[in-house]
């Protein structure tokens, strides 16, 4: 069982903070002096790491518990990224933010594909079963 509650809490926290940053992004003083963007980016890094570490244990019910929040966070981060493109103070953070958005989208896709859909695909499960019974040692070099 994955740490669904921790993932949901972290997603909620990032969602609130990323939305708050969007509202305040027009102020270069806020971005540079208060260090809000680096803090947000560090939290997104921690979320990505948590999702990556919990990936093998995430179930469909776990994913359903945080999927909608994760989609909102990704959407909000995309909007923040779009708005930050026009702010000189945000320029140092834009590439990292873009990469984090990409990482979250990839993790979301992989969870849906490999943890939710794959176990329900009978043809894929049959193929994996056949592969697990094969002796692959003769292919090792």
C-alpha positions, 0 to 999 in steps of 0.5 A, spaced: 500 500 500 502 506 498 503 512 502 496 515 499 495 520 505 502 523 504 501 524 497 495 527 497 497 532 503 503 534 499 499 535 492 494 539 496 500 543 499 503 544 492 497 546 489 495 552 494 502 554 493 503 554 486 496 558 485 498 563 490 505 564 486 501 565 480 497 571 484 503 574 486 508 573 480 507 580 477 511 582 483 519 581 482 520 583 489 516 577 491 520 572 487 527 574 488 527 577 495 522 572 499 525 566 495 518 563 494 519 560 487 525 556 490 521 553 495 515 551 491 520 548 486 523 544 492 516 542 494 515 539 487 522 535 487 519 532 493 513 530 490 516 527 484 521 523 488 515 521 493 511 519 487 517 515 484 518 511 490 511 509 491 510 508 484 511 500 485 505 500 490 500 505 487 493 501 486 487 504 482 484 506 489 490 510 491 491 513 484 483 515 484 484 518 491 489 523 488 489 523 481 484 530 480 488 534 485 495 532 481 491 534 475 490 541 478 497 542 480 500 540 473 495 545 470 496 550 475 504 549 475 503 550 467 499 556 468 505 559 473 510 557 468 506 561 462 506 567 466 513 567 469 515 567 462 514 574 462 517 576 468 525 577 468 525 575 476 523 568 474 527 567 468 532 563 473 527 558 475 523 557 468 527 551 466 527 547 472 519 549 473 518 546 465 522 540 467 518 539 473 511 539 469 514 534 464 516 530 470 509 530 473 506 529 467 510 523 465 509 520 472 501 521 472 502 517 465 506 512 467 501 511 473 495 510 469 498 506 464 503 501 468 499 501 475 492 502 473 491 500 465 496 494 465 494 489 470 487 490 467 489 488 460 489 480 459 493 480 453 499 484 456 498 479 462 498 473 458 504 475 455 508 477 461 506 470 464 509 467 458 515 471 458 516 470 466 516 462 464 522 463 459 529 461 460 532 468 458 539 465 460 541 463 453 541 470 451 545 473 456 552 475 454 
